Amino acid sequence: MTRGGGRPDEDGLIARFFRPLATAPGAAQLLDDAATYQPPEGHELVLTTDALVAGVHFFPNDPPDAIARKALRVNLSDLAAKGARPVGYLLSIALTEDWSPDWLESFADGLASDQEEFGVALFGGDTVRTPGPLWISVTAFGLAPEGQVPRRDRAVPGQKIYVTGTIGDSALGLKIRMDESLRTRWQLSDREAEHLLDRYLLPEPRTRAAGLMNDFASASMDISDGLAGDLGRMCSASDVGAVLDADRLPLSAAAAKAVRSDPSALNTVLTGGDDYEILVTIDADAAEVFEAAALDQGVRVTAVGTIMPSFSGHVRVERRGQPLVLDRLAFRHF
């Protein structure tokens, strides 16, 4: 069961680190080639997948438990935006030659912690070796009431545009990881800087907002590649336009201080990505009830713009009533 250095072979690796995570009956303790799951009557299965690559989506020296939790949480964010309650996930991981049992044990501990927090279980996956870099792919699935899954192609002129939580923290945190001098330039306290760094390291999927999406959303999606760019994708899919009011963006105290100290940081807030908040359009006559329901669920929501008839470019960002020119709309993988 082991090879050089005391590391387990693939079967031993799965048994030691991942079988304890496969708590659902359909996972068959990871002893079969496939898992099973029967959705309850009146629900449909919502599936999503995201891959994370070292040096692209996380730093190779990030804590392994945080890497694991981020890989799972970015998928849970997608499910929440579709009004789905998370149920389980599949995990594929390509380990580099220098992997260690201690690293993988911490990685598995991170998954176990989030499984308990979000009520999900591992159903299967794959483990392989790679010359590098390390990569992780999670496919998550959840349940939504049948016929109530909001899509990004259903935005309609006149609707209000909302976002959950705060925008820009993660992208600003990444900036600090790349350039520590920004702590001083942005006049951040240690606590404020750590807040931004933590938001980059560990997203907070808005799973409590899933029911709100079923009840109120016309169009919705999670914000992963930047608010301005993801809004543009929604508008393109819906064949509409949007006016985004940068003055109404919900900013944390740390992000607000960064923008006051360095106005160019606003560009990062709007386009940097990794927010993993929910972008949603709501009928204007339902906005007040939606806001009250969100408050009741403990979900912060902020109206940041309006859906308009389609126009060239789809998204116009304004600040103090004037157009704001961005150097790009979103993070691009290619």
Secondary structure, 3 states (H helix, E strand, C coil): CECHHHCECHHHHHHHHHHHHCCCHHHHHHCCCCCCCCCCCCEEEEEEEEEEEECCCECCCCCHHHHHHHHHHHHHHHHHHCCCEEEEEEEEEEEECCCCHHHHHHHHHHHHHHHHHHCCEEEEEEEEEECCCCEEEEEEEEEEECCCCCECCCCCCCCEEEEECCCCHHHHHHHHHHCCCHHHHCCCCHHHHHHHHHHHHCCCCCHHHHHHHHHHCCEEEEECCCHHHHHHHHHHHHCEEEEEEHHHCCCCHHHHHHHHHCCCHHHHHHHCCCCCEEEEEECHHHHHHHHHHHHHHCCCEEEEEEEEECCCCCEEEEECCEECCCCCCCCCCC
